Amino acid sequence: MTQPATALPAPSRPGILVGLKAEAQLIRGVFPHAAIAASGATRTGAQREANRLAACGADCLLSFGLAAGLDPSLPPGTIIIPNAVKAWGHAYSCDATLRHILGGDQQGTVSGPLLHNDDVVLEAQHKAELFADAQCAALDMESGFLARAAQEAGLPFAVLRVVCDPATRSLPPVTACVLSPDGGLKIGLLLRSLLRHPSQISGLINLGRDAGLARKAMLHFLHQQENRPAFRQFTKG
């Protein structure tokens, strides 16, 4: 007599990759027992930390934090839970169970593919070119490395991101070099750059406003998900 198949337990020990310390602090409040690593928004850091998380005993991997908008219809604060990550000519499928747990079927979330890029994209024109080529909702610098590490380790992965700078906004040049390897800010470099090129200040103010909207939207979304049993089970560790 054939025995019924035993359902596999849902993942509950995520390894979470973020770009910045602020993102790590935000998600730590929701996942107090998770392994969390910050890339410092560099390709070297993202690759290193993604591989480290894949080897740390986690049973799934999650890419979390801010994303640059590529679809011009998406305002700051749009929640992205993509069905795939496009990187280096490949499309890595996100795990359907994890996407459901995270709230990927909730109204208002965007489920289309996310694009990975190894470098910061500053110009609105560059974003428009990437959107025309890849037709992805948004872009980040960590998810491709996490997807590849997950595939190599045989782990499910998913992405939970929020649009910060919209597709139509260009970023001041200083944003490409002001982040430290641990995900913090190089304050001295920032101040020197602003003294030399004070025209960047208005761009940084706009970016700060967008980041505030994105953070508020993500916190609201996470608090909503805490009412769902599958999400509570996932976060308690």
C-alpha positions as CSV (number, residue, x, y, z in Angstrom):
1,M,0.0,0.0,0.0
2,T,1.4,3.4,-1.0
3,Q,2.0,5.7,1.9
4,P,0.9,9.3,1.6
5,A,3.6,11.8,0.9
6,T,4.8,13.8,3.9
7,A,4.6,17.5,3.4
8,L,7.9,19.3,3.8
9,P,8.0,21.8,6.6
10,A,7.8,25.5,5.5
11,P,11.2,27.3,5.7
12,S,11.7,29.2,8.9
13,R,15.4,30.0,9.1
14,P,16.1,32.6,6.5
15,G,19.4,34.2,5.6
16,I,18.7,37.8,4.6
17,L,20.9,39.9,2.4
18,V,20.5,43.7,2.4
19,G,22.6,46.5,1.0
20,L,22.7,49.0,3.9
21,K,22.8,48.9,7.7
22,A,19.5,50.8,7.9
23,E,17.8,48.0,6.0
24,A,19.3,45.4,8.3
25,Q,18.0,47.3,11.3
26,L,14.5,47.5,9.8
27,I,14.3,43.8,9.0
28,R,15.9,42.7,12.3
29,G,12.8,43.9,14.1
30,V,10.7,41.5,12.1
31,F,13.2,38.6,11.9
32,P,15.0,38.7,15.3
33,H,16.6,35.3,14.9
34,A,17.6,35.4,11.2
35,A,21.1,35.6,9.9
36,I,21.4,39.1,8.2
37,A,24.3,40.4,6.2
38,A,24.9,43.8,4.5
39,S,26.7,44.1,1.2
40,G,27.7,47.7,1.5
41,A,26.1,48.2,-1.9
42,T,29.1,46.7,-3.7
43,R,29.3,43.7,-6.0
44,T,32.2,42.3,-4.0
45,G,30.3,42.6,-0.8
46,A,27.1,41.2,-2.3
47,Q,28.8,38.2,-3.7
48,R,30.7,37.5,-0.5
49,E,27.8,37.9,1.8
50,A,25.4,35.9,-0.4
51,N,27.7,33.0,-0.4
52,R,28.3,33.3,3.3
53,L,24.5,33.3,4.0
54,A,24.1,30.2,1.8
55,A,26.6,28.3,3.9
56,C,25.4,29.5,7.4
57,G,22.7,26.8,7.9
58,A,19.7,28.9,6.7
59,D,16.9,26.9,5.0
60,C,16.1,29.7,2.6
61,L,17.5,33.0,1.4
62,L,15.8,36.4,1.2
63,S,16.9,39.6,-0.5
64,F,15.5,42.7,1.3
65,G,15.6,46.4,1.1
66,L,15.4,49.3,-1.3
67,A,15.2,49.1,-5.1
68,A,15.5,51.6,-7.9
69,G,12.4,51.9,-10.0
70,L,12.6,51.0,-13.7
71,D,8.9,51.0,-14.6
72,P,7.9,54.7,-14.7
73,S,4.4,53.9,-13.4
74,L,5.7,52.8,-10.0
75,P,6.0,55.5,-7.3
76,P,8.3,55.4,-4.3
77,G,6.9,53.0,-1.7
78,T,5.8,50.3,-4.2
79,I,6.3,46.8,-2.8
80,I,8.1,44.4,-5.1
81,I,7.9,40.6,-4.5
82,P,9.1,39.4,-7.9
83,N,8.5,36.1,-9.6
84,A,12.1,36.1,-10.9
85,V,15.4,37.8,-10.8
86,K,17.1,38.6,-14.1
87,A,20.9,38.7,-13.9
88,W,23.8,38.2,-16.3
89,G,21.5,36.9,-19.0
90,H,19.8,34.4,-16.8
91,A,16.3,34.4,-15.1
92,Y,16.3,32.9,-11.6
93,S,12.8,31.9,-10.5
94,C,11.8,32.9,-7.0
95,D,10.2,30.3,-4.8
96,A,6.4,30.3,-5.0
97,T,5.9,29.2,-1.3
98,L,8.2,31.9,0.0
99,R,6.5,34.5,-2.2
100,H,3.1,33.5,-0.8
101,I,4.5,33.6,2.8
102,L,5.9,37.1,2.2
103,G,2.6,38.4,0.8
104,G,3.3,38.2,-2.9
105,D,-0.4,37.7,-3.6
106,Q,-1.5,40.8,-1.7
107,Q,-3.2,43.6,-3.5
108,G,-0.9,46.4,-4.5
109,T,2.3,44.4,-4.6
110,V,4.2,44.0,-7.9
111,S,5.1,40.5,-9.0
112,G,7.0,41.1,-12.3
113,P,10.7,40.3,-12.6
114,L,13.4,42.3,-10.8
115,L,16.7,43.2,-12.6
116,H,20.1,42.8,-10.9
117,N,22.8,45.2,-11.8
118,D,26.4,45.1,-10.6
119,D,26.7,48.9,-10.3
120,V,24.7,51.8,-9.0
121,V,22.4,53.3,-11.7
122,L,22.3,57.0,-11.3
123,E,20.7,58.5,-14.5
124,A,17.0,58.4,-15.3
125,Q,18.0,57.8,-19.0
126,H,19.9,54.7,-18.0
127,K,16.9,53.4,-16.1
128,A,14.7,54.0,-19.1
129,E,17.2,52.0,-21.3
130,L,17.3,49.1,-18.8
131,F,13.5,49.1,-18.6
132,A,13.1,49.1,-22.4
133,D,15.6,46.2,-22.7
134,A,14.6,44.0,-19.7
135,Q,11.0,45.0,-18.9
136,C,11.7,44.6,-15.2
137,A,9.8,46.6,-12.5
138,A,12.8,47.6,-10.5
139,L,16.5,47.0,-10.0
140,D,18.9,46.3,-7.1
141,M,22.5,45.2,-6.6
142,E,22.1,42.2,-4.3
143,S,19.4,39.9,-5.6
144,G,21.3,38.4,-8.5
145,F,24.1,37.3,-6.2
146,L,21.6,35.9,-3.7
147,A,19.7,34.0,-6.5
148,R,22.9,32.5,-7.8
149,A,24.1,31.5,-4.3
150,A,20.7,29.9,-3.6
151,Q,20.7,27.9,-6.8
152,E,24.2,26.6,-6.1
153,A,23.3,25.6,-2.6
154,G,19.9,24.1,-3.5
155,L,18.0,26.6,-1.3
156,P,14.7,28.4,-2.1
157,F,15.0,32.1,-2.3
158,A,12.7,35.1,-2.6
159,V,12.9,38.9,-2.8
160,L,11.1,41.6,-0.8
161,R,12.0,45.1,-2.0
162,V,10.4,48.5,-2.0
163,V,10.9,51.2,-4.7
164,C,13.0,54.1,-3.4
165,D,14.1,56.4,-6.3
166,P,11.5,56.3,-9.1
167,A,12.4,55.6,-12.7
168,T,12.2,59.3,-13.6
169,R,14.6,60.5,-11.0
170,S,18.4,60.8,-11.4
171,L,20.6,60.5,-8.4
172,P,23.4,62.9,-7.4
173,P,26.9,61.5,-8.3
174,V,28.0,61.2,-4.7
175,T,25.5,58.4,-4.0
176,A,27.7,56.1,-6.1
177,C,30.7,56.3,-3.8
178,V,29.5,57.4,-0.3
179,L,28.6,53.9,1.1
180,S,31.2,52.1,3.3
181,P,31.9,48.4,2.9
182,D,29.8,47.6,6.0
183,G,26.7,49.3,4.7
184,G,27.1,52.6,6.5
185,L,28.0,56.0,5.2
186,K,31.4,57.6,4.5
187,I,30.5,60.9,6.2
188,G,33.8,62.6,5.5
189,L,33.6,61.8,1.8
190,L,30.0,62.9,1.7
191,L,30.7,66.3,3.2
192,R,33.7,66.9,1.0
193,S,31.8,66.1,-2.1
194,L,28.9,68.4,-1.1
195,L,31.4,71.2,-0.4
196,R,32.9,70.8,-3.9
197,H,29.6,70.3,-5.6
198,P,26.7,71.8,-3.5
199,S,24.3,71.4,-6.4
200,Q,24.0,67.8,-5.2
201,I,22.2,68.8,-2.0
202,S,18.8,69.1,-3.6
203,G,19.1,65.7,-5.2
204,L,20.1,64.2,-1.8
205,I,17.0,65.9,-0.2
206,N,14.8,64.3,-2.8
207,L,16.5,60.9,-2.3
208,G,16.0,61.3,1.4
209,R,12.3,62.0,0.9
210,D,11.9,59.0,-1.4
211,A,13.7,56.8,1.1
212,G,11.4,57.9,3.9
213,L,8.4,57.1,1.8
214,A,9.9,53.7,1.0
215,R,10.7,52.9,4.6
216,K,7.2,53.9,5.8
217,A,5.6,51.8,3.1
218,M,7.7,48.7,3.9
219,L,7.0,49.0,7.6
220,H,3.3,49.3,6.9
221,F,3.4,46.3,4.7
222,L,5.4,44.2,7.2
223,H,3.0,45.1,10.0
224,Q,0.1,44.0,7.8
225,Q,1.7,40.6,7.1
226,E,2.2,40.0,10.8
227,N,-1.6,39.3,11.0
228,R,-1.2,36.3,8.7
229,P,-0.4,33.0,10.4
230,A,2.0,31.8,7.6
231,F,4.1,35.0,8.0
232,R,4.1,34.9,11.8
233,Q,5.3,31.3,11.7
234,F,8.1,32.2,9.2
235,T,9.4,35.1,11.3
236,K,9.4,33.5,14.8
237,G,12.4,31.3,13.9
